[in-house]
Amino acid sequence: MSRRVVITGLGVLSGAGANVEEFQRNITAGVCCLSPITDPRAAHFKSRYAGLLTKTAAAALEPLPELARFDRHVQMAMAPAL
């Protein structure tokens, strides 16, 4: 039995971009999207670099008041879908 899948839209929120166009442009251009981790809450991790959200990407969460009641990781998962 075959299953069909329909993709109705794409969204992305990452260190490489806050939307599909910016993400694709940075990835295809080979832009390094890693930066030093500065948050003291991550001091116990061995890794010192991560694909952190830029201010532009983080700003994508601000106009979405319906996400305010969720934890940050849930907000970042849901924001591209809205």
C-alpha positions, 0 to 999 in steps of 0.5 A: 500500500502506498501512502501519499504526502502533500506538503502545503508549505515550508517554514524555518527558524534557525541560525541560518535564517528566519525564513525559507529564502534566507535559510536557502541563501545562507546554506547554498552560499556556504555561510557559517551559521555557528557562533560562540555560545554566550548564555551562561546556562549552557556553560556545562556543555562541552561544545562552545559553538551552536547555530543560535538564532539571530536577532532577526530570527528571534524577532519572528517570535515577537508578533505571535502572542498566541505562543507566549504561554509555551516554553521557548523550544515549543515556540521555536517549533511552532513559529515557522508553522504559523 
